[in-house]
Amino acid sequence: MTISTEAVIRRNWTLSAFASKWMELGIVPLLVLVALYLPLSYFAIPDTNVLHLSLFGINLIGQIMCFALLALALDLVWGYAGILSLGHGVFFGIGGYLMAIYLLNGAYTETHVLPDFIQYMGTGGFPAVWKIFSRLDVTVLITIVFAAAVAGAFGFVTFRSRINGVYLSIITQALTYALMLLLFINDVGLGGNNGMTGFTSIAGHRIADVSTQIGLAVCSCLLLVLAYIGVRYLAHSSFGRALIAVRDDEARMRFLGYRTHTLKLIAWCLSAVIAALAGMLYVPQVGIVNPTIVSPQLSVEIAVWVAIGGRGTLIGAIAGAILVNGLKFWLSAQWPAVWPFILAGVTLVIVVAFGNGVWGTLKAAGEESKR
């Protein structure tokens, strides 16, 4: 008996739909397993075993999880609200710098030695206002409120003024560049070009300890899980459907009586908070924060991660960030001179071959099979 071409295609679409649904449900336990595997791979598996992960490898995984969290934040506003932000590095930087201030508080309390850049400025002592950030829980709360306030102020002005599309993207990119230039100035008191470093402990644990570094990587995985669950729930709620409607036809939504600027503002502030939390986890893992954390290049890269994975899919944003940054770290170690060209070529091939991104194309194929 001959199987028709249509039957083969239908079977392939069905497999794609099954794979898409399985991955959307399976990404959570998969990330949890990664979080559990990190300490196990270091402490329980011998160094000679291929499954053993070095501390360097675990640290890279922790950084990649922070980037995946950052991509998820952008996908919320770009994929569902149609807001292409080229300045999400600002919120990433807010979280990073506020975490650095907290870490310097701990270092100063332990050593009573002023950071180098404060000694260079000759201010005479540790900034009194920084002592507000002496506790981690207070620092996290302040970071959430401050990131939401900055995003809220910007979003209120732009969304109420109905600034959309490429104009909004250009504004966010310009503000990112302006902030980076501001942070390069030593008189701002945030370390200038050299940034802030010299961190010793976090929440009473030595940052240099193996257990602390592994714990930070595990926290990055778990926060990504919680953020994905929360954002996915929001995306499938009536609020998420309203956001999609705003993305597709904002004028009609306004005509129907929806306050579209409020919907976009809520999503924008939530996205900013997620990005700031990613920055808070990223800084203690790399051990330094400087103005490059808010560079326009990083903000553009975030959009590339989401585009490669597939915007508006959430899991695609996570996969894109993991794929690109994993490839970046590996290529930079293997071929340090030519890795940017290889990475650019791979990115170009993926974008051309998969118009909706890797995961977006697979998901679209699955939805097509249901019709």
Sequence and secondary structure as in RCSB ss.txt:
>XXXX:A:sequence
MTISTEAVIRRNWTLSAFASKWMELGIVPLLVLVALYLPLSYFAIPDTNVLHLSLFGINLIGQIMCFALLALALD
LVWGYAGILSLGHGVFFGIGGYLMAIYLLNGAYTETHVLPDFIQYMGTGGFPAVWKIFSRLDVTVLITIVFAAAV
AGAFGFVTFRSRINGVYLSIITQALTYALMLLLFINDVGLGGNNGMTGFTSIAGHRIADVSTQIGLAVCSCLLLV
LAYIGVRYLAHSSFGRALIAVRDDEARMRFLGYRTHTLKLIAWCLSAVIAALAGMLYVPQVGIVNPTIVSPQLSV
EIAVWVAIGGRGTLIGAIAGAILVNGLKFWLSAQWPAVWPFILAGVTLVIVVAFGNGVWGTLKAAGEESKR
>XXXX:A:secstr
    HHHHHHHHHHHHHHHHHHHHHHHHHHHHHHHHHHHHHHHTS TTSTT   HHHHHHHHHHHHHHHHHHHHH
HHHHTT    S THHHHHHHHHHHHHHHHHHHHHHH    HHHHHHT SSS GGGGGGGSHHHHHHHHHHHHHHH
HHHHHHHHHHTT  HHHHHHHHHHHHHHHHHHHT GGGSS GGG B    EETTEETTSHHHHHHHHHHHHHHHH
HHHHHHHHHHTSHHHHHHHHHHH HHHHHHTT  HHHHHHHHHHHHHHHHHHHHHHHHHHHT B GGGG HHHHH
HHHHHHHHH TTSSHHHHHHHHHHHHHHHHHHHH TTTHHHHHHHHHHHHHHH TT HHHHHHHHHHHHT 
